Amino acid sequence: MSDSLSSDLWTGERDAPAAKARAAARQVRERAGDQAEGQTHRAADQVRRIADELAELARQAPEDSPTRGLVSQAANGGHRAASYLDEHGVDGLLENTQRFARQRPTAFVGATALAGFAVGRLAKAGLAAGGATSRDGENEGADEPAPVDRITERGPFDTADHPERTGYPEA
């Protein structure tokens, strides 16, 4: 019996770290879920604020303005998105996205590409706006021109110093 007792003790000692790891993993998942829920509600509040501002812009626009209807539709869509986020959370958004991707993969890829293009354009506009402030002197320590500015000044791959690389005759 002493052998079975010692094996039970060893088994218990081996299982204890595994149980601790499972408990720690469960706690991490719960915290991550709570943080994701909080972030979702903050995002919904931000979307709702933007939608409220758009609705106010639409109310202030002239009656015959063609943009009034578009801005109003954008505000309504923002309110619907904020309500959806509050109601369903990230899990609901992820499930609906997965369902849409399975049902209409071509449309999903197209929408993803369009969203990527839009984000890229916004990022480029943000960088351009940041570069404009550094040229105006508002952004201290930005004496170095932006990489795009260097290319336009010198040409790609230093072709300004080597006109034969451009394929154009020297002027």
Phi, psi and omega in degrees: 000334180296329177293317180291325178295315181293323178293325176296320179295316180295320179297317179298321179291326178287324182285334183300313178297323179296319179294321177296320179294319177297319179295319179294319178296319178297318180294319178296317178298319179295316179296317179297320177297317178297318180293320179296321178295318178297317178296322179297317180293323177294319178296319178298320178296319179295316178298320179296320178297317179296318179297322177297318179295320177295320179297321178294319176300319180295321179294327182277345182288152177298151182302322185269008182287129179291336181280343181301315180295320180294317180293322178296318177296320178297320178295317179297318177297321177296318178296319178296318180296318179296318178296320179297315179298318178296320184283316188256335180073189182293321181299316178296320178297316179295317179298316179294323177295316178296319179297316178298318181295324178288320184283322184224074185297324181294315178295323179296314179296319178297316179295321179295317178296317179297318178295320177297319177298315181297317179296320177299318178295319178296319179295319179296319178295322178295319177294320179296320178294322177294322177292326180293323180290327180288329178286333180279353178090003180283334185256097184290151179081008181251055180287333182285129178293155179296153181304323179295320179296321179296321180294318181290331178284317188252344183091156181292141178054033174061039180286344179295327178279342183228081184296338180294340179284342183279338183087358178258146178292153179293144180275000000 
